[in-house]
Structure formats: structure tokens, C-alpha cells
Amino acid sequence: LDAKAAINQASWSAAKLYAGLLRMAFWCLNIAAFIAAVGAVFHGYVGGRIYLGHIYGSDLEGLTKSLSVVSWQVFTIWLAVSAGVLVCVSLDTSLGLMVYPIIAVNALCALLFVFLGFTGHGQLLKLPGAYLTGATAGLAYLGVG
């Protein structure tokens, strides 16, 4: 009888631990999604107005201006898609494999910011890009790792 009670107690403890881990994963993924979503809004609207004002006010060729606008907004779209995928996975853990490309692209973006920041583009280290994409990648990894 004591062995059976010990097994039941161990099973109950494991179930509580698993439930706790699922809650932690849910919150890690949703915090990462929140960071990406806020980043998308800020990057797309506030940053876009500042950046595009400089681009349109420059003497760059028309095609160069257009390509710059596209590259800026592609990053905004990527942030928004990252947020959406992270929320979906937090709600259905069977979709967990979808998070790994999101982790990879956010981690690589953070590394690119840092690399460029240390190789002649120090102003990039003053921008939130490396820190927010790094945090998104880290939290997403904690959520599925």
C-alpha cells in the first residue's frame, strides 16, 4: 500500500510539474509575441515615419528609395508574422516546430545587429533591434525548448 501511494504521489508531482512547465511555456511564448508585436507596430509606424522621412528627403535614386521602403516594411511584416506564429503555438503546442524558424531568424537578426555594431556601425547598438530580437528568440526558445 505504501509503494502504491508513493507511485501515486510521484505521478501527481510529475503532473503538477508538467502543468507548470506548460504555463511557463505559454507565458514565454506570449511575452515573446508581445515584444514582436510591439516591435512591428513601432517599427512600422513610428520608425517608418522617421526612416522614410530621411529616405524621401535624400538624393537617392527613385529605385533605391523604393527598395529601401520595401526592405524596411519586410522587417515590419517579419515581426508581425513572428508575433502571430508565437501566439498560435502558445495556444496549440502541437505546432511547436513552427517556432524554430522564428527563433533562428530572430537570433540571426540580433547577431547581425551586434556584428555590424562592432564592425563600424556602432549606432546600431544604440537601437533596440538587437535587444528585442534577442529577447524574442530567447523567450521563444524557453517556450519550446
Secondary structure, DSSP 8 states (H G I E B T S, - for coil): -HHHHHHHHHHHHHHHHHHHHHHHHHHHHHHHHHHHHHHHHIIIIIIHHHHHHHHHTS---HHHHHHHHHHHHHHHHHHHHHHHHHHHHHH-GGGGGGHHHHHHHHHHHHHHHHHHHHTT-GGGGGSSHHHHHHHHHHHHHHHH-
